[in-house]
Amino acid sequence: MLMAGQSSDDLLAMFDSAPLNRRYWTTFAIMSAVFVLDFFDFFLIAFVMSVIGREWHLTYGQGALILYGAGLGAIIGSLVWGALGDRFGRKMQTVSGTFICGISAGLIAFVPTGAWVLLALLRFFVGFGLAAGVTPALTIVVEMTPTRWRTGMTSFYIVFASVGTLLASLTSATLLNAFGWRGVAATGFVAVIVGLLVWIFVPESARWLTAKGRFAEARDEVANQLGLPPAQVPLPTVPPATQPRASLAELYSVNPKLFWQTVLIWGGSATAAYGYYLWGPTIVALALQVQPAAAAAYFIYVSATGVIGKIIVSLIAPAMGRRLLGVAFGFLAVVALVFAGYYNGVLVGGFPLFVLLVAASAFFVEGGFSNLAPYTVEQYGVRLGARSSGLGQAANGVGKILGPLALALLAGSDNIIAPQATSDAVFPAFVFLGAVMLAVALAYVFLGVETHGRAIALGADGEETARQPRAALGMR
């Protein structure tokens, strides 16, 4: 029998030996629902705006503020709640963020006609709540998954963000005509239910409890996960030298290499993805001389390929490892994007070669998100886990702004929200998108560390946080 007074290493090694039992799957399912419904709320506005934009006679600038207010909110929410997640715990930050997102999204149904300022404010809080909820949620999933399963399971978890986007599309297509835009907007309240489920059923991260020196609670959580009496689980007695704090500056001071790698891989991938989704349908419309709606239909293939890429990554990441996969997918995305720009007007059997090449780009770019999102948390370790996830989400938000801004400058357009593609600007634009993915690949090469198969430690140094799991526990 294990006795009290042993180190935190013994406690966490025992936790790392836990099976993927019913308790694990219940938590995983609820946290997946957080991703689904928070992203559902975030993207629902696209379909609501298709109606109220005409009804309210919104100007271009008003519509842009409504749409981009959520992006600004997401940047702030990810940084603030990421810091709070390290200071006060992952669970309640997930709950509060999901509440903010769901309530704000649902309240859009009650906005008076023409009150676009109020709508923009609510959209700011939808974005804030989205990032505030998913940032600590991802951290919990990474920290609760045993090392031997972590690379595949946490990569698969990112697929549920795409499920939320798809659900928003299906809900709007099904309910918009029957219940109007207010009825569709009211479905945003459903996320509140998931927040309640997190509050009731999801445990706090045992790794975070240990890092905070709350050893009795950590021991109880490990005992519950293993189905053992607490007396059979080691109780650490030596307090941690440094507990998780809320300082964002610590992310840089602890390890500048990992800081810049996080910014580059998140920001570069978001810039590329938002770039091809922004210009792609317009380029197809130019090539085929079809209406924008018909051109947009081609991008169903692109979206579907991106989801497939995420699923494939969850299957191959355990074999390749995080770092090698990031390098390979980064370089392959460069090739696909540059070729897409070069062959933007070519048809193969009447089908745009551009669409096939952008779909290939989506496979590598969006598939890469399933690798990089948990990778960020794994590299930094428990003490900085939520803040590092927040840094990544913030860089993701900046990339969504940088994409259209850069494309507008390349096209010589005054419109920085939706610059119009011209045949002369397509190739330089896609070379730029390829260049940012080259930066992603090189960031993995020169700044990253391998985390696959290595246990997450409590420390903050990137080289120390990825430790080999203890062989005595039979981990592979």
BELNOR-V646365 format. One line per field, one symbol per residue. ss: DSSP state (H for helix, E for strand, - for the rest). burial: # if it has 24 or more other C-alpha atoms within 12 Angstrom, else .. A space follows every 50 residues. Layout:
ss = ???
burial = ???
//
This chain:
ss = -------HHHHHHHHH-----HHHHHHHHHHHHHHHHHHHHHHHHHHHHH HHHHH----HHHHHHHHHHHHHHHHHHHHHHHHHHHHH-HHHHHHHHHHH HHHHHHHHHH-----HHHHHHHHHHHHHHHHHHHHHHHHHHHHH--HHHH HHHHHHH-HHHHHHHHHHHHHHHHHHHHHHHHHHHHHHHHHHHHHHHHHH H----HHHHHH---HHHHHHHHHHHH---HHH----------------HH HHHH-HHHHHHHHHHHHHHHHHHHHHHHHHHHHHHHHH---HHHHHHHHH HHHHHHHHHHHHHHHHHHHH-HHHHHHHHHHHHHHHHHHHHH----EE-- EEHHHHHHHHHHHHHHHHHHHHHHHHHHHH-HHHHHHHHHHHHHHHHHHH HHHHHHHHHHH-----------HHHHHHHHHHHHHHHHHHHHHHHHH--- ---EEE-----HHHHEEE--HHH---
burial = ......#############...##..#######################. ###........####################################### #########.#....#.################################# ###################.##...#....###################. .#########################...#..####......######.# ##.##.################################......##.### ##################.##########################..... .################################################# ########.##....########.#####################.#### ####################......
//
